[in-house]
């Protein structure tokens, strides 16, 4: 918007969406999720949550998973998300691709779920392989609030959320090889994974908490209200006010 209207750029203000960070940092049942899918409690689990559609990048995730399994064969992957009827063909293609790649034994696909807090707790690494810009993916904030390092594509909202090399990594879109390489980095360095996860949780608490969001919204409304009161009223406004008092 600023690029299209540079003369009005000073009027723009960005207020990031906020989440209830405590909900995801509280005790969750990650072990139950792993048991449900037959995943060993000690195995590494890489996951994503999002509706199943072309631009969410499930096929990129599957391709990256095959590469990761070549180096870490005990790793598991979980993709959670519902599908709209018009995208049913993409779900079929997704399942077929997992079979074709020979990774069905380690790649789990689940429908929409309400226990996302527990799902996030089960993950060791969270990925967002969207092939098109995702404006403000709340799932990334939820994963970070749960203390998980995030690997996301470097466009859209994640660029403003994920701090590359501090809370996770940003990778080019449609690049399964780079996505796999970053997953491998985190799997082979548990201490880095832990540090990224802790930094991710702090970042959400400090910058993307629902309380901060509400304070910034209230502050903006107050500022606009003050500007409105301070601005000289136009002739039509004065006439309208006079009509009200007749």
C-alpha positions as CSV (number, residue, x, y, z in Angstrom):
1,X,0.0,0.0,0.0
2,X,2.8,2.4,0.9
3,X,4.5,1.7,-2.4
4,X,1.3,2.5,-4.4
5,X,0.5,5.6,-2.3
6,X,3.8,7.0,-1.1
7,X,2.2,10.4,-0.2
8,X,0.0,8.7,2.3
9,X,2.5,6.3,3.7
10,X,2.8,8.3,7.0
11,X,-0.9,7.5,7.7
12,X,-0.3,3.7,7.6
13,X,0.1,1.8,10.8
14,X,0.7,-2.0,11.1
15,X,-1.0,-3.8,14.0
16,X,0.0,-7.5,14.1
17,X,-2.7,-10.0,15.0
18,X,-2.3,-11.5,18.5
19,X,-3.0,-14.9,20.1
20,X,-3.7,-16.2,23.5
21,X,0.0,-17.3,24.0
22,X,-0.6,-18.9,27.4
23,X,-3.0,-21.4,25.9
24,X,-0.2,-22.9,23.9
25,X,2.5,-22.6,26.5
26,X,0.4,-24.4,29.1
27,X,0.6,-28.2,29.7
28,X,-0.5,-30.1,26.6
29,X,-0.9,-33.7,25.6
30,X,1.7,-34.2,22.9
31,X,2.4,-37.7,24.0
32,X,-1.2,-38.7,23.4
33,X,-1.0,-37.4,19.8
34,X,2.1,-39.4,19.2
35,X,0.5,-42.5,20.6
36,X,-2.6,-42.0,18.4
37,X,-0.5,-42.1,15.2
38,X,1.9,-44.8,16.4
39,X,4.9,-42.5,16.6
40,X,7.6,-43.3,19.1
41,X,7.9,-40.8,21.9
42,X,11.6,-40.4,21.2
43,X,11.3,-40.1,17.4
44,X,11.6,-36.6,15.8
45,X,8.3,-35.3,14.5
46,X,8.0,-32.6,11.9
47,X,4.6,-31.2,11.3
48,X,2.3,-28.6,9.7
49,X,-1.3,-27.5,10.2
50,X,-3.4,-26.0,7.5
51,X,-6.2,-26.6,5.1
52,X,-5.3,-29.0,2.3
53,X,-5.0,-26.9,-0.8
54,X,-2.5,-26.3,-3.5
55,X,-1.0,-23.1,-2.2
56,X,-0.5,-24.4,1.4
57,X,2.4,-26.5,0.0
58,X,1.6,-30.0,1.2
59,X,3.3,-31.5,-1.8
60,X,6.5,-29.5,-1.1
61,X,6.3,-30.8,2.5
62,X,6.1,-34.4,1.2
63,X,9.0,-33.9,-1.1
64,X,11.1,-32.5,1.7
65,X,10.2,-35.3,3.9
66,X,11.6,-37.9,1.5
67,X,14.9,-36.0,1.5
68,X,15.0,-35.9,5.3
69,X,14.3,-39.6,5.6
70,X,17.4,-40.3,3.6
71,X,19.5,-38.8,6.4
72,X,17.2,-39.4,9.4
73,X,15.2,-42.5,8.6
74,X,13.5,-42.6,12.0
75,X,11.8,-39.2,11.6
76,X,8.1,-38.9,11.3
77,X,5.9,-36.2,9.6
78,X,2.4,-35.1,10.3
79,X,0.2,-32.9,8.1
80,X,-3.1,-31.9,9.8
81,X,-5.9,-30.0,8.0
82,X,-9.3,-30.3,6.6
83,X,-10.2,-30.0,2.9
84,X,-13.0,-28.2,1.0
85,X,-14.9,-30.2,-1.6
86,X,-13.4,-28.2,-4.4
87,X,-9.9,-29.2,-3.2
88,X,-10.7,-32.9,-2.8
89,X,-8.7,-33.7,-5.9
90,X,-5.7,-32.1,-4.4
91,X,-6.0,-34.2,-1.2
92,X,-6.1,-37.3,-3.5
93,X,-3.0,-36.1,-5.3
94,X,-1.3,-35.4,-1.9
95,X,-2.0,-38.9,-0.7
96,X,-0.9,-40.4,-4.0
97,X,2.3,-38.5,-3.9
98,X,3.1,-39.7,-0.4
99,X,2.6,-43.3,-1.6
100,X,4.7,-42.6,-4.8
101,X,7.6,-41.3,-2.8
102,X,7.6,-44.4,-0.6
103,X,7.2,-42.5,2.6
104,X,3.7,-43.6,3.8
105,X,5.2,-45.5,6.7
106,X,6.5,-42.2,8.2
107,X,4.2,-39.5,6.7
108,X,0.9,-39.2,8.5
109,X,-2.1,-37.2,7.1
110,X,-4.9,-36.2,9.5
111,X,-8.2,-34.3,8.9
112,X,-9.2,-31.1,10.7
113,X,-8.8,-31.4,14.5
114,X,-9.8,-29.2,17.5
115,X,-6.9,-30.3,19.8
116,X,-4.3,-28.2,17.9
117,X,-2.6,-27.3,21.2
118,X,-1.8,-30.9,21.8
119,X,-0.8,-31.4,18.2
120,X,1.7,-28.5,18.4
121,X,3.1,-30.0,21.6
122,X,3.8,-33.2,19.8
123,X,5.9,-31.5,17.1
124,X,9.7,-31.0,17.3
125,X,9.8,-28.7,14.3
126,X,7.0,-26.8,12.6
127,X,7.0,-26.0,8.9
128,X,4.9,-23.7,6.8
129,X,5.7,-24.5,3.1
130,X,3.1,-22.2,1.5
131,X,3.8,-21.6,-2.2
132,X,1.9,-18.3,-2.2
133,X,2.1,-15.5,0.4
134,X,0.2,-16.3,3.6
135,X,-0.9,-12.9,5.0
136,X,-0.8,-13.7,8.7
137,X,-0.7,-17.4,9.5
138,X,-1.9,-17.8,13.1
139,X,-0.6,-21.4,13.1
140,X,2.9,-20.0,13.0
141,X,2.3,-17.9,16.1
142,X,0.7,-20.9,17.8
143,X,3.7,-23.1,17.1
144,X,6.0,-20.5,18.3
145,X,3.9,-20.0,21.5
146,X,4.3,-23.7,22.0
147,X,8.0,-23.3,21.9
148,X,8.7,-24.8,18.5
149,X,11.2,-23.6,15.9
150,X,9.5,-22.7,12.7
151,X,10.7,-23.1,9.1
152,X,8.5,-21.0,6.8
153,X,8.6,-19.7,3.2
154,X,10.1,-16.3,2.9
155,X,7.0,-14.3,1.7
156,X,3.9,-13.0,3.3
157,X,3.3,-12.8,7.0
158,X,6.1,-15.2,8.1
159,X,8.7,-12.6,7.0
160,X,7.5,-10.4,9.8
161,X,7.0,-13.2,12.3
162,X,9.9,-15.6,12.0
163,X,13.4,-14.2,12.8
164,X,15.8,-16.1,10.5
165,X,18.5,-17.8,12.5
166,X,16.9,-16.9,15.8
167,X,13.4,-18.4,16.0
168,X,13.6,-20.6,13.0
169,X,14.5,-20.3,9.3
170,X,13.0,-18.7,6.2
171,X,13.3,-20.6,2.9
172,X,12.4,-19.9,-0.7
173,X,8.9,-21.0,-1.8
174,X,8.6,-24.3,-3.7
175,X,12.1,-25.3,-2.6
176,X,11.8,-28.8,-1.1
177,X,15.6,-29.2,-1.1
178,X,16.2,-26.1,1.0
179,X,13.3,-26.9,3.3
180,X,14.8,-30.4,3.9
181,X,18.2,-29.0,4.5
182,X,16.9,-26.7,7.2
183,X,14.9,-29.5,8.8
184,X,18.0,-31.6,8.9
185,X,20.0,-28.8,10.5
186,X,17.5,-28.6,13.4
187,X,17.3,-32.4,13.7
188,X,21.0,-32.8,14.1
189,X,21.4,-29.9,16.6
190,X,18.9,-30.4,19.4
191,X,20.5,-27.5,21.4
192,X,19.8,-25.1,18.5
193,X,16.3,-26.5,18.1
194,X,15.7,-25.9,21.8
195,X,17.2,-22.4,21.7
196,X,15.1,-21.4,18.7
197,X,11.9,-22.7,20.3
198,X,12.6,-20.7,23.5
199,X,13.3,-17.6,21.5
200,X,10.1,-18.2,19.4
201,X,8.0,-18.4,22.6
202,X,9.5,-15.1,23.9
203,X,8.9,-13.4,20.6
204,X,5.2,-14.2,20.6
205,X,4.8,-13.2,24.2
206,X,6.5,-9.8,23.5
207,X,5.1,-8.9,20.1
208,X,2.1,-11.1,19.1
209,X,0.2,-11.5,22.3
210,X,-3.6,-10.8,22.2
211,X,-3.1,-8.3,25.1
212,X,-0.7,-6.2,23.0
213,X,-3.0,-6.4,20.0
214,X,-6.0,-5.1,22.0
215,X,-3.9,-2.3,23.5
216,X,-2.7,-1.2,20.1
217,X,-6.2,-1.3,18.7
218,X,-7.5,0.8,21.6
219,X,-4.7,3.2,21.3
220,X,-5.3,3.7,17.5
221,X,-9.0,4.3,18.1
222,X,-8.2,6.8,20.8
223,X,-5.8,8.6,18.6
224,X,-8.3,8.8,15.7
225,X,-11.0,10.0,18.1
226,X,-8.7,12.8,19.3
227,X,-7.8,13.8,15.8
228,X,-11.5,13.9,14.9
229,X,-12.3,16.1,17.9
230,X,-9.4,18.4,17.2
231,X,-10.1,18.9,13.5
232,X,-12.1,21.9,12.4
233,X,-15.6,20.9,11.4
234,X,-16.7,21.5,7.8
235,X,-19.8,23.5,6.9
236,X,-21.9,20.3,6.2
237,X,-20.9,18.9,9.6
238,X,-22.0,22.1,11.3
239,X,-25.3,22.1,9.5
240,X,-25.9,18.5,10.4
241,X,-25.2,19.2,14.1
242,X,-27.6,22.2,14.0
243,X,-30.3,20.0,12.6
244,X,-29.9,17.5,15.5
245,X,-30.4,20.3,18.0
246,X,-33.6,21.7,16.4
